[in-house]
C-alpha cells in the first residue's frame, strides 16, 4: 500500500509489513520509526542493521540501537501475522489513509495500530474521558452521565477500558447508542480487566478497540502511561472525572497539554482524596465542567440540547425542602439524616418515600439516600 501522507514516497509491501510488525515489538523502534525509515529506506534494512549502523542514525543513542538490534533475537519477520488474521484484527499503519490524522500530530505517534471495530470518527466531536479506577458512586454516576449525554449529541468518547471512570464512560456512551473507542495498554486479545470482556465486545460493535501493542502482550503497569498519549491524542480534549493527586489520569492530562488539547475537570469535595487531582487541575488552569453541555460550549459548538423533563416535579413542602437540602449530593444514611433533621426515623422514612416516588432523591443500598439533579 502507498501513502500520500509520508514525507517520502514510501511503499509498504506485504514483506515490509512483516518486518514492521516484528520491529513494532521494540519501544525504541516505535519512538524512532520515522527517523529510522528516513535513514534506511526500508524496514527490512532496519531489521537487519547492526548496532554500528543503527548508531550512525542522527540523534539515535547507543542504548536505543542496542534495543532495536535485540528484536532479531525474539521476533522474526511476520511474527504473529497468522494469529492476527485468525482473530480478525486489522492492522493500520502510519502510512495508511485510515490512520487517525489526530495521532500524526503528536510527538512519538505509534507506527502501527491493532484494531477491532471501526476506528473512523470525527475529531471535532471527540472527547477523552479518564479518571480513577477506585471511583466513588458520585464519580461513577458522573462518568456514566457525561458518556451518555455527550454520546447523545454526537461526541465520540475515548477512554482506556479500565475499571471505574473509564468503563462507566464507555457504558454511558453505549447506552446512548453513541460511538466509543477503548485504547488498551495490552495486546488487543488481552481483556483487562477480564470481567470487561463483554463490554469490550460491545465497544468493538459500536466503535473500536485499539492498541499499539502486539497480540498477547500482558498488561504490565509501565505500558499504561505509554498508551495514555494515544488516549489524549485521539481526543479533541481530555475530561478528568475524579482522580487522586497521583493518578494515570493526570498523566493523560499532561499529555493533553503537550498535544495542545483542552484539559477539563469536574470538581469534587475538597476533603475527598480521590477528587484532589481534579481539583488541583482546575486550580492550575483546567476548564471546570459541571454539566455535559459545558463541553461543547468550551469549543463554541452549537448542539442539540438533551430532552427536557416532560412534566414538572411536584412542589415540595417546607419539611421536604429541608430534607432535600440535608440529603445533598453525597450518600447520607437515614440515621444520620434523622439526627441532622431532628426527626423520628419513621416520619423521615415516610417523607423520603414520597420524595423517592416524585423523583427528588435516590435510595442506595444500606438505607442511604442521595439527591438527584432536577
Secondary structure as UniProt FT lines:
FT   HELIX           14..23
FT   TURN            24..25
FT   HELIX           27..40
FT   HELIX           43..48
FT   HELIX           51..55
FT   TURN            58..59
FT   HELIX           62..69
FT   HELIX           71..74
FT   TURN            77..80
FT   HELIX           81..86
FT   TURN            87..88
FT   STRAND          90..93
FT   TURN            94..95
FT   TURN            97..98
FT   HELIX           101..104
FT   TURN            107..108
FT   STRAND          112..117
FT   HELIX           123..125
FT   STRAND          126..131
FT   HELIX           137..152
FT   TURN            153..154
FT   STRAND          156..159
FT   TURN            163..164
FT   HELIX           165..175
FT   TURN            176..177
FT   STRAND          180..183
FT   TURN            188..189
FT   HELIX           194..196
FT   HELIX           197..206
FT   STRAND          208..211
FT   TURN            215..216
FT   HELIX           221..234
FT   STRAND          237..241
FT   HELIX           248..259
FT   STRAND          262..266
FT   TURN            270..271
FT   HELIX           273..275
FT   HELIX           276..283
FT   TURN            284..285
FT   STRAND          287..288
FT   HELIX           293..298
FT   TURN            299..300
FT   HELIX           318..327
FT   STRAND          332..333
FT   HELIX           334..341
FT   HELIX           345..358
FT   STRAND          361..364
FT   TURN            365..367
FT   STRAND          368..371
//
